[in-house]
Amino acid sequence: MRQTMTTQLTIVARIEAKPEHTERVRSALIKLLEPTRNEDACINYDLHQDINNPSLFLLYENWKSRELWLAHMETQHIKAYAAATEGAVDNFTVNEMSITG
């Protein structure tokens, strides 16, 4: 097994906005794209919105390591997102994944 520090981390984050706050959450998520993609540790950071349920968003992210992703979670742009969407999200799930096979 590879050491944690050098193992790439994939994040699949599922964010379900309260229907009346969909645009607020969408706008806050879009504001995360540029600063996150500019982080050295970020390999890719892709935002998706469900076609049939516009209140459902999915972030598909790849990071150089879990430690570097954890550092990302402490950045000012993540804190700004949390403040901007407080009370607007019904469900938020994060899955930390690794490549298998």
N, C-alpha and C positions, 0 to 999 in steps of 0.2 A: 504494500500500500504506500502511496506517495505521501510525503509530509504535508501537513495542513498548509504551511506557509506558501508552498509552491503549487498547490492544487487550485485550478480554476474553479470558481463558484458560479453556478447559474441560479438566478433568482426568478421565480415566477410569483408575481404579486397580483392578487385579485382584489380590486376595489369596487365595491358596489355603493354608489351614491344614493342618498335618499332622492326619490324622483324629483322632488321640487328643488333640489340642489345640484342637479346633474351638470348644468353649465358652470356653476361655481367650482365644482370638483374638476371638471374637464379643463377649465382655464388654469387652475392651480397645477395640475399635472403637466400641462403643456409648458408652463414656466420652469419645470424641472429639467426639461430635455436638454437645452443648451449647456447650462452649467454642469450637469451631470456628465454629458458626453465629453466635456472638456477636461474631466478629471483623468489624470494619468492612469489610474487603476481600472477605468471603465473600458471594456472591450466593445460592448454595444449596450444600448439602452433604448428599447423600442416600446412605444405606447400603442395599444390597440383599444378600440371601442367596439362593443358588440353591435352588430347591425340590427338585430331584433330586439335588443334591450339596451337602449342608449345609456342607461344608468350604470352599466357594467363596463369596467375598464380592466385591462390586463397589461402589466408591465413585464416584458421579457428582457432580462438583463444578464450580462456576463461580466464577471470581475476577475482580476488577476489572482485574488485570494480572498478568503473569508475575512481575514483581518483588515484588508483594504476596503472591503464592502462595509464592515463595521465602522471604519473611519468615515466613510461616505455618509453613513446614517447620522453622524454628528455634525454635518456641515450646516452652514447657515441656510442654504436653499432647502434642505429637508426640514429644518425648523420652521422656515417661512411657510412651506406647504402645510405642515401640521397645524399651524396657527390659522391659516386661510381656510382650512377645511374642517375645523373643529365644529362638531355637531352636524356635519353635512354627510357623513359616511355611515351607511347601515352596517357594512361588513367589510373587513380588511383582513386578508389572509396572505401570509408570506410563506413560500416554500423554498427552502435552501436545498439545492440539488447539485449533484456531481455527475460527470460523464461516466457512464457504465459501458464497458465492452470495448 
